[in-house]
Amino acid sequence: MGKAKSTNKSNEQPWFADGLKFKCTGCGDCCTGSPGYVWLNQAEIDAMAGELELSPKEFERRYVRNIGIRRSLKELPVSYDCVFLDAETRKCEVYATRPRQCRTWPFWDSNLKSPETWQETCEACPGAGKGKLYSLEHIQSEAAVVHV
């Protein structure tokens, strides 16, 4: 009988080891869709409040909802659009200080599980799979920021 081949999982490269392409088209589609959460920390709340010239307390009163012990941006009723998606321009009204969850799109764990989940991301997002090739290191760095 031959020896069983052992594999060292820590040396295995992810399926996207050669990198992935992405170029934001500014379509706003990632800010719409089914209900969900854009998780926030205090630093993000403070930054967005500052951009809008509001106190953090007022910003939270207007734009944040509590989900258990966590906080998320509010969504618009019916459409579930992010509260900061401008309906006419399809642009983010707090883009410069947008939350890390938004900044790391599309390199989320949920999109990187398999080639199939990445293909679904490419079908939903016109910029995924196109444009600049991002390295494995960059993708993993982005994916480590927030787990979605």
Secondary structure, 3 states (H helix, E strand, C coil): CCCCCCCCHHHCCCCCCCCEEECCCCCCHHHCCCCCCCEECHHHHHHHHHHCCCCHHHHHHHHEEEECCEEEECECCCCCCECCECCCCCCECCHHHCCHHHHCCCCCHHHHCCHHHHHHHHHHCCCECCCEEECHHHHHHHHCCCCC
